Amino acid sequence: MKKSRVIWGLWLVLAVIFCFVTDGVTGYLLLAVSIVLPLLSGITLFAVRGKMDVQLTLAAYGEKGKAVTGKLLVKNRSFLPADRLRCRVCCENLLTGEKEYTNIPVAAPARSGVDTEFQLKSRHTGKVRISLKSMVWYDLFGLFRSRLSFRGEAMAVGMIAPNIFPMETQIAYGESTNMDSDEYSMKKAGYDPSETFAIREYQPGDRIRQIHWKLTEKFDNLMVRDYGLPIQNTILLLLETGYAQDKPDPDCMDALAEALLSVSQELASQQVVHSIGWQNHEENTFSCVEVETEEDLNLVLPELLGAVPGEDRMTVAEHYMENREQLEFAHMVVFTPGHEDSLGGLASQCIVTEVICGSEIAGYDQQDGVAMVGGGPDNLSEAIAYLEI
């Protein structure tokens, strides 16, 4: 626009010089036209304000590194054409927090609509949201511009599918107390009188109500019934989306999401019921969804890949434990960019495993009862090709 104004200024200077040199009607007419036409063109900018309808659409699914097609529909309700529109569209990956902007030139005829296709690429998996940030109309001569208001669906979402990799998962024996469970521990006695864990001889300190009188009479010796312990041997997979200071590296968030989904798919193929949890910092909500089949996993994908990261003093495990009286899972696997010290307190209640993406750990390690396995974004899939949880 500056260049156009400079050229217009030079043209006016030349028109004035021509007017003085010729001292005729032609010169004055040329000068008048050179001034009036651009000004009239600028005035027409006000005629289309508030008369633009906009709609954005985006392909539902795409692949990492490959073009995804979007469409921008602009409807001009004005009687004047808008031939030089520039629409600024933001493409945001909700999982990694990356944002990219692109300018789309559009020409909208009077009282008509135009459909413009554009393409975008994402290097990382995640839920992608595109939105129209601004619409600017330039006059015919490029001397003036006006930021136009618009109405309509100026936002659309799609998903960049993750690359789920094959792996092997071994589940260690673990159990967590749950009074509502129909499963009972084979290793520990409990406090549920509706189930018998074992029959044994009386020992000092045993409660009288535990004495099995019929067997005592039969064996002529005091026999005691140990009660059953209701437990559940269940698994919780958590994706860490919070950070204390520095934002997580997009490559790591991409690798962690794919690692979690790969583990979930492997568990589903073994018919192991498990749950997936995450904190969405844009909505300030914690979600925990049970996954039994691969179909359940597909339903979880859009919400999980749209878990917006954010600064947070609490870890995802702490969000899970908040407002809960007891730990509901026997296994907890946290997919995180760095080791979380707070997990040490949970290691006494369940089996805790950390899958870490970054330079903090390479291979396998153990700290405060927490098993840690990790690698960089490029080799995390190799580091957890075999994972014991």
Buried (B, 14 or more C-beta within 10 A) or exposed (E): EEEBBEEBEEBBEEBBEBBEEEEEEEBBEBBEEBEEEBEEBBEBBEEBEEBBBBBBBBBEEBBBEEEBEBBBBBBBBBEBBBBBBBBBBBBBBBBBBBEEEBEBEBEBEEEEEBEBEBEBBBEBBBBBBBBBEBBBBBBBBBBBBBEBEBEBEBBBBBBBBBEBBEBEBEBEEBBBBBEEBEBBBEEEBBEBEEBBBEEBEBEEEBEEEBBBEEBBEEEEEBBBBBBBBBBBBBBBBBBBBBBEEEEBBBBBBBBBBBBBBBBBBBBBEEEBBBBBBBBBBEEEEBBBBEBBEEEBBEEBBEBBBBBBBBEBEBBBBBBBBEEEEEBBBBBBBBBBBBBBEEBBBBBEBBBBBBBBBBEBBBEEBEBBEBBBBBBBBEEBBEBBEEBBB
